[in-house]
């Protein structure tokens, strides 16, 4: 499997080489000269099990989801939180509640607006004991009575 992965990676990277600023078709183009639009087709070793980011454990699905789903934060190379759909956050004085500012003008694939209600829904779904969460081991530890997401959103506004 490692050999196959190396072979595929080498094949994919072969098309990304350059030779001193030119290619077989002439001079190298600038980003503004690259045609926009079209279709990019990508193959995978298997079909995704599902595309539910909370329940999938299949790496093929994760490869797709990494290009479709975004979180509030990511970790940088120093393992520090870096905002993605959030713009900022602060810890309240009680040291158990965070205020998270969300990016504005973010839309879903269907054009609907991204709101705090979407964040609330996602957190409540992750904490729901009836939703399988094979990768979310942290939600299965400790006292389940302390995992009430609704308590974290008493003044949620869109």
N, C-alpha and C positions, 0 to 999 in steps of 0.2 A: 504494500500500500504506500509506503514511504517512497519507493522507487517511482510509482505511478504519479504521486504528487509532485515529485521533483521533475519528472518528465513533462508534466502538464505545465508547471510553473516555468520551466525553461522554455517551452514552446511559446507560452504567452509572452514572456519577456523578450523573446527574440524579435518580436514585432515592435519593441520599444527602443531599439538601439538607434543610434545616429552615427554618421561618419563626418565629423568636422563641419557640421552645420548644413549639410546637404543630404539629399536622399536620391533614390533612383529616379524620382519624378522631377528633380530640379532642386532649387534652393529651399531651405527650411522655411516654413511659414510661421508667422507670428500668431498669437492667440486670436487677434482680431480678424485674421484671414481664414481661420478654420471655419468651414461651413457649419451652420447650426441646424438642429433638427435631425430627423432620421430615426433609425431604430438600432439599438445595440442588443444583439442576441448573445446570451451567456449560457453555457451548458454547465450542468452539475452532475455529479456522480449518481444522484438519485433524486426522486421527487421529495419535497418536504413533507413530513408527517402531517403538519398543520402550520398555520401562520399565526398562531396565538402566542404572543411573546411571554405570557405568563405560564403556559403549560408545556411548551415544546422542549425537548431535550436533544433533538436531532441537529447536528451541526449544519446540515444542508439548509434547514429552515433558518437557523441562526444567521447564515451567510446572507440569505434573502432579507431577513428582518433588520440586519445591520444597515441595510440600504433603504429601509422603508420607515422604521420606527425610531424615534428619538426620545431621549429621556430629559429630565430636568437638568441633570448634570452628567458630566463624565469625569474621569480622572486624567490628569496630565501625567507627563513622564515622571514627576516627583510625587505622584499619588495625592495631589491636591485637587480639591473640587474645582471644576471649571464649568461655568454655566453653558447650557445648550439651549433649552427652552425656557430656562430661568434667566433672569438678568442679574439678580442679586439675592442674598439671603442674610438674615440676622437671627441670632438666638435671643429669645426674650429673657427677661430677668429670672423667670422661673426655671430656666435651663432645661426645659423639657419641650418647649414649643418653638418652632421656627416660623418666621415670616419670610415667604418666598415671593419675590416679584417675578411675574411672568413676562416673557417677550410679547410684544404687541404685534398685530398684523400677521399672525401665523394662522394658516388655514390647513385643513385636512384635504385629502384628495378630492373630496366632493365639494369643496369650497366653503364648508362650514368653519366657523371661527373656533380657534383653540381658546378655552376658558378655564377658569379655576375649577369649574364643575367637572371637566374632563380629568383633571389631576385628582380630584376627590374620588371620582369613580374608579380610577386606576388603583389608587391606594386601597380603597375599600375592597376591591376585587382581589388584590394580592393578599389581603388579610382574611378574606372569606375562607373559612375552613372547608367549605364545600367545593372550592375550586382547586383542582390538583396543581401543586406548585413544586414540581420536582427540582427546580434550580433555586428555589427560595428557601433554603434551609433555615435562615434566620427567623422566619415567621413561625416556625414550629418549635422554637425553644422558649422556655420560660413560662410564665403564668399567662395563659390565653386571655384572662379577664383584662389584662392591661393592653390588649391589642385592639382597641376600639377606635377605628379611624374617624368615626363621627365626632368623637370628643376633640379631635384635632382641627375640626372645621366648624366651630360654632358661628363664625361670622363670614362664611364663604360668600363671595360676590363674584359675579362674572365680569 
